[in-house]
Amino acid sequence: MNRTVEILGIDAGGTMTDTILIDTDGDMVIGKAATTPHDEAIGFVESTRDALQNWDKTLDSGVPEIKIAIYSGTAMLNTLIERKGNRVGLLVTKGMEDYLLMERGCQSYLGYHYADRLHSVTHVSNPPLVSKKTIRGIGGRIDLFGQEVIPLYDHEVRQAVTSLMEDGAESICICFVNSYVSPMHEQQAETIAREVMAEMGKELPVYTSSNIQPVWREASRLNCTVIEAYAADPSRKHLSSIENRLREKGFINQLQIMTAHGGISNIRTAQAFRSLISGPIGGIIGSRHVGRHLGLNNIICTDMGGTSFDVGLITDGTFAINPEPDLARFRLNLPMVAVDSIGAGTGTILKVDPISKRINLGPESVGSSPGPVCYGNQAENPSICDCDVITGIINPDYYLGGAVRLERKKAIQVFDEKVAKPLGLDPYEAAAGMIDLVESQMRNHLYAMVLGRGFETMEYYLFAYGGAGPMHAANYCSGLNFRGIAVPSWAPAFSAYGCTCADYMHRYDKSLLMVIPLGADDDTKKGIGAALNGVLDQLKARAMEELSEEAFTEDQILFQPVFRMCYTGQLDALEVRSPHLTIQKPEDIDSIIAVFEDLYEKVYARAAKFSDAGYQITEVVLLASVETTKPRLAEHPLEESNPSKEAFKGNRQIYWQGQWKDFGTWEMDHILPGNVIQGPAIVEHPATTFVVPKGYQARMDAYRIFWLEQ
Amino acid sequence: MGIGWNGKTLGQMLKESEDLLAETGSCYGVKTLSLKQDDPLKYERLFARLRGGIVAARETALHISASPIVRELGELCFVLYSPEGDCIALSTGIIVHVHTMSEAIKWMIRQNYEEDVGIKEGDIFINNDALVGDAHTADVQSLIPVYYGDELIAWIGAVTHVMEIGGVDAGGIPMSTINRFGDGLYFTCEKVGEDDRLFRTYQIRCERNLRGAVHWNLDEKARIAGCHIMREALKGIIDEFGVDYYKSFTRETIEEGRLLFSGRVKERLFPGRYRAASFYDVPQKGAPLPSIAAKDMVLHAPVEVTVKPDGMLKLGMNGASKWTYSPANSSLPAMQGGLWVSITQMLAYDGKVNDGAYYATEQEYPFGSWANPDWPYVSLSATWGPLMVTFNAVYRCMSRSFFARGYLEEILSGYGHTGMIQWGGTDQYGNPMGGINFELCASGMGARGIMDGLDSGYAMWNPESDMGNMEIWELVFPQVYLGRRIIPGSGGLGKYRGGNGFHSVLLMWGSNDIELTCAGPGKVFDNCGLFGGYPSARVCRRKIFAHNTDLAETFKEKRPYPSFEGDPKNSEIEAFVKGDLHCDDASIMFPTPFHPHDVFVTFWQGGPGYGDPIERPVELVEKDLNNGYALPEAMETVLGVVTEKDRETLEWKVDSRKTEDLRNRIREQRGQKGVPVKEWWKTERERILNKTLSEPVQQMYRESMSISQPWAEEFRTFWELPDDFEF
């Protein structure tokens, strides 16, 4: 078949690097290779080669056809975790010199599971990104209203920058208290720093927190600014090397990356820290894209991979933003598409306490090395993947299309010894029980995500993807009454796919304190509107400046103002998408309040409403996006409901609900739109296994999406 | 027909459960964990569902609050209870309250609320009475009953630490109060709402009697919304598992919690009696208080932890002194809460964290003592003062027992006392103000058995320590931070040192009407250090402030200003601030007015040390000096480590040879300085016989001996005193 590759999406995850290629007709193909953390470019090239192979193309023939390449990886995160970033010279408000050592007190248990959060003797502090030796406190203070309390001690800035440069700093990073209200002191310090550099004849990058992320909570803002100074450069170099590999093979455009807030951006973007996390975001963007195509507004996105089960919510076509997530044991004010994860994946380690006989499911994962017991790499502890092999769900001879032969006997032996015998159970019964337990945890997580936010599962469609999503979806959704359960046939590379569905989008955040008193009169509202417009104008000017540097023109850019709002006095705000581009009249404020009230009631329940307190806007956000070429969801003619004979691979015995049962086995690539697979069945793909239990059927629609129906 | 299970009243259910525990020794008389044995997977699944639901309720609700104490620091906890008030599952947060709310529910049952007050679906109860079931007045609880059909199937409780309680001083912890009537608003298990809505009259009372009622309002909304989220989740879970299974499960899971806890005690602790003493001083002499209260007092907190071979853990406090006319008293529920928060961090952190652990413990607090007052009007505003010193002694006892079993990695030698500073007057927006700066929730952790304690990262009453952001505290109070820094040398030295505490230097700003109150550790030691480790810095200038300063001029002229105290011998405060400087080591500062450009320095304490200081690895000394964690002089005098600052790199280096020599010399000196115990005993005995102890200390022992005869006898026997000896 003569086809032209148009879009390349890559997601370098913890274990595997997934590739998705999309041609001009919207057809897709998947490639996989092991992630190579020391040099992600190697895994990237291998995974691309693997995908192209499926379309009988080589890197030399396929890459020149690619117009858009979008990457999502962990290079920046790895730079942080391995502490291999730049030498940063840090200027902070005098009195904040110990901030990176003190870690706000709370970073010592970030990333811990429930038991260790309680077990305080396990809490440990993290090595700081910047040594105390290259941190300088600078006199000067701005108060919460933006007024100067203490002038900037400019002589201290001068001395500090000089000595830091002499000490070999590779960049200067500046973070002062309350610079989110007034950047004056940071700007003054930057000017002095540049003067010093000119005098010393050496120019270094200067990062100010008011430029990077002018949002309140200085501990998180300092983290963001330092991370940008510490890891942006090494990460850009890394991304450039990936881009160069593509260029060598004839790619002529620029590589783009996925950002935490759900847009894509050029790898040369000014704010690299926004791409610190992107993998789990891709799936949510992909779900929204498919949902739009199918007319679905409310979607629960579930991604089950080797290490975690990630859940995101799309409500009324939009996703929630977490303004202050924890990543790599840092608390950051990095707005991120809200993804809630639990340590439940196929790699989740299973243990039984020898004294209490209590079952421990993870949250640790076996990772890719040594991997599950069935990999044959002498893993000590069995994992969920072993249970999937023991019960017959995973075909040991067709893992990654047969590239990896799994050792089922070994898995049974170790699992029996470590788990089944201590529980006094038969290994098959125990393995099925473990799967049941992990699925139950996932169901619990889903339930809390939806009901905890005041929504009903009946209002939502569920999308299941990731390598293991299709395998466990039927059970983790059981009893939750979703409107529909969708399993895209490209589920194993859905996150990579999602990256290709995002708009090019920059996000600009600016904290402020804007009170809308209860019963505010029209003049007050006009004043508030004017002030908000003023901030929006500033953000717009900045967006225009950056986007025009990236060769976009104003008519291409779509602006969406967003206000973070709460009741007066509250410290947490909800993200309210403004129905107005600018605020023209007092009623515009009323309509923004109405959106807020509606959202608040949905999220926190009616009892928590407090309109009597009046309202407060704590942050103005501007989303500046440019529409991109996205994958077309190819529509295929519907065939008859019976799949073709060549799709059937015979029956397989699977231990299911306490007994061995025959499951019909099918090859996913041979299932055609319109075909319906009746459970009990297994639909196999080199990169995933889709389980259709008894009482269910899987119907493939015109877009090659399976609908799991009862 | 009662509202409990199978037509019983809650009173009948409570009595039945207590009788069964007494008769059989197991919770509800559960003999075997049959549900777990029959289908361990289903059993675990239900527990995970319940705990997941309660954790999710907390995560959602904390975003509603306006108080940085809740939103920034997570001082919020949700708990699921049985109809009798036994905890089944809990969220993270201030888990000290898991059992205090349990006591509140049981109190309502014993008061026959079922008939006299009525307990219906949609009712909202509130409690902050520590004599009934709370830790102190500032911890406010919401309790809601949950019905399944006609039966009360469960209670859900939520607690937040509020900013302000409407007491005689502004803030949540009034210090000028000497009895209940100055503590602030009390709600003793009061019904304040029906049909999921608060009574308007109750809301008006709160609005009219609290400074800054917006914090109160939103804290309450957060608690109630979280309870409602959990209530709906619970009903869904019961639908799924069946009500009979749920009921049996709750019985079994609490009994399993008891068994697991006993098992853990047997595994980790070595049987025996472990003893330690702690003290808390209350300096009220000269304070503007009635004469009955205006005197210096010391509270005695002798602790005996007994680890029994069958896994029962007992905490006894024979010899505790009498309650006082001061805010520093405790109550049974508060003491039980203190024990709860300690054992869940040390022993019962995984598995079934619930009231089963509580039933595997015994407690004995002498009636009439400060830990179990016999006067119903006693003040319970600052219970945490004596409570924290008590549990520092408990930590030492537990750590010795871990050591005896060989669990070095479990040892935690204690913690820094968290103290507090609270604000009153008018805020920067012109509104009445009352509130606590809860950055205190990040003191130093005591040294561990295998490593140093965490710096500025521990609060014993909340394992999720946090100091919050300066920018957020500046939004709430009329202050500008001049600095927030580690206090070098504040952690107790030892082979492993205690975590350091931190200073905040606060410039008063934006209001002419500011009143500060503070409280904290006083002149006596409570975190003594373990196995030769030093106590944390204590009397070292605990409270510093300055009125009428020259800072406005200083700033204008861009002269140096202080961002912390630094080395007390070369204090930055003294060096850079001219004005009426005040410095003392008293544990309480009664409400004191402040004005713009005045300065107040907070002192959040470090933790105690572990092991012999001269065994401290020298590479840790270098790291400490280079990070500003330690004072160079103490490295030599206490640790026996000789260091030198490199002139070029400005980094500290240890001179290994000189260090070895010095450490040998110290060992020799110790041999020369030591006296036989018998000699030391004789000298001390003379002091007792001659009654040369200070009056507050004599009064303390007088009370201990009068309240507790066994303790008095033991005291006389140990010191070989006459049978009729009294102070």
Interface residues (C-beta under 8 A of the other chain):
Chain A: K94 G95 M96 E97 D98 Y99 L101 M102 E103 R104 G105 C106 S108 Y109 Y114 A115 D116 R117 L118 H119 S120 V121 H123 V124 S125 K132 K133 G137 G139 R141 D143 L144 V149 I150 P151 Y153 D154 H155 V177 N178 Y180 W216 R217 E218 A219 S220 I355 S356 K357 R358 I359 L423 G433 M434 D436 L437 S440 Q441 N444 H445 Y447 A448 M449 L451 G452 R453 G454 G479 L513 Y567 T568 G569 Q570 L571 D572 V603 Y604 A605 A607 A608 K609 F610 A613
Chain B: P40 L41 E44 R45 A48 R49 R51 G52 G53 V55 A56 A57 E59 T60 A61 L62 H63 I64 S65 A66 S67 P68 R71 E72 T92 I95 D196 R197 V214 H215 N217 L218 K221 A222 I224 A225 H228 I229 E232 A233 G236 E240 L259 L260 G263 E267 T344 Q345 M346 Y349 D350 G351 V353 E409 E410 I411 L412 Q428 C441 A442 M445 R448 L454 D455 S456 G457 Y458 P463 E464 S465 D466 M467 G468 N469 M470 E471 I472 E474 L475 V480 Y481 L482 G483 R484 R485 I486 F502 V505 L507 W509 G510 F555 K556 K558 P560 Y561 S563 F564 N626 N627 G628 L650 E651
